[in-house]
Amino acid sequence: MTIEEAVARLSRYQTEEPSDWRVGEDKIRYAKRNGWLQYSRKIAIKVAMAMKQQGLSRQDLAYRMGCSPQYVSRLLKGEEDLSLETICKLEDALNIAILQYEFA
């Protein structure tokens, strides 16, 4: 295949819209600036340890939480901006405390 043929072949897939391949990278940069990334990663580690101790798969946890195994995989990467609802679902599904809080 010549260079011209390769360019012609690749040109068929070219669109006028800009690519969003950097969205994930931008999300990580945003997370670092806003501080939640470190907490998300700590939660992911705690969840993974609890899953291992309880012998649970991602599919098992997904069933308990009422979500997809793909979503659990994203949570375990530690790069998801977790809502309080999701954290509560994790706590309930694993019977662990993730958030520590005091009421005056």
C-alpha positions in Angstrom: 0.0 0.0 0.0 1.4 3.4 -0.9 1.2 6.5 1.2 -1.4 8.0 -1.0 -3.6 4.9 -0.7 -3.2 4.9 3.0 -4.2 8.6 3.3 -7.1 8.0 1.0 -8.3 5.0 3.1 -7.9 7.0 6.4 -9.7 10.0 4.9 -12.9 8.0 4.6 -13.1 8.0 8.4 -12.4 11.7 8.8 -15.2 13.8 10.1 -15.7 17.6 10.3 -16.4 17.4 14.0 -13.5 17.7 16.4 -12.4 14.6 18.2 -13.2 14.2 21.9 -10.4 11.7 22.6 -9.0 14.1 25.2 -12.2 14.2 27.3 -10.8 11.6 29.8 -7.5 13.4 30.1 -9.4 16.7 30.7 -11.6 15.1 33.3 -8.5 13.8 35.2 -6.9 17.3 35.1 -10.2 18.8 36.4 -10.3 16.2 39.2 -6.7 16.9 40.3 -7.4 20.7 40.4 -10.6 20.2 42.4 -9.2 17.6 44.8 -11.8 14.8 44.5 -9.5 12.4 42.6 -7.5 11.4 45.6 -10.7 10.6 47.5 -12.1 8.6 44.6 -8.9 6.5 44.5 -9.0 5.9 48.2 -12.6 4.7 48.0 -11.7 2.5 45.1 -9.0 0.8 47.1 -11.3 0.3 50.1 -14.0 -1.1 47.9 -11.5 -3.5 46.1 -10.2 -4.7 49.5 -13.8 -5.3 50.8 -14.7 -7.2 47.6 -11.6 -9.4 48.0 -12.3 -10.1 51.6 -15.9 -11.0 50.8 -15.0 -13.0 47.7 -17.2 -10.8 45.4 -16.8 -10.2 41.7 -17.5 -7.0 39.9 -20.7 -8.6 38.7 -21.7 -9.5 42.3 -21.2 -6.0 43.4 -23.1 -4.6 40.4 -26.0 -6.8 41.2 -26.1 -5.7 44.9 -25.8 -2.0 43.8 -28.3 -2.2 41.0 -25.9 -1.1 38.3 -23.8 -2.5 35.5 -20.5 -4.4 35.9 -19.0 -1.8 33.6 -19.9 1.0 36.0 -18.3 -1.0 38.9 -15.2 -1.3 36.7 -15.1 2.5 36.3 -15.5 2.9 40.1 -12.6 0.6 40.7 -10.4 2.6 38.5 -10.7 5.4 41.1 -11.4 8.1 38.4 -15.1 8.5 38.9 -16.7 11.5 40.6 -18.7 9.6 43.1 -22.0 11.0 44.3 -23.2 10.5 47.9 -25.9 8.2 46.6 -23.2 6.0 45.0 -21.1 6.0 48.1 -24.1 5.0 50.2 -24.9 2.2 47.7 -21.3 0.9 48.0 -21.6 1.0 51.8 -24.8 -0.9 51.8 -23.7 -3.5 49.2 -20.5 -4.2 51.0 -21.6 -3.6 54.6 -18.7 -1.2 55.2 -18.3 2.4 56.2 -16.6 4.6 53.6 -17.5 8.0 55.0 -16.6 9.0 58.5 -18.7 11.8 59.9 -19.8 13.3 63.2 -22.9 15.2 64.0 -22.8 17.9 66.7 
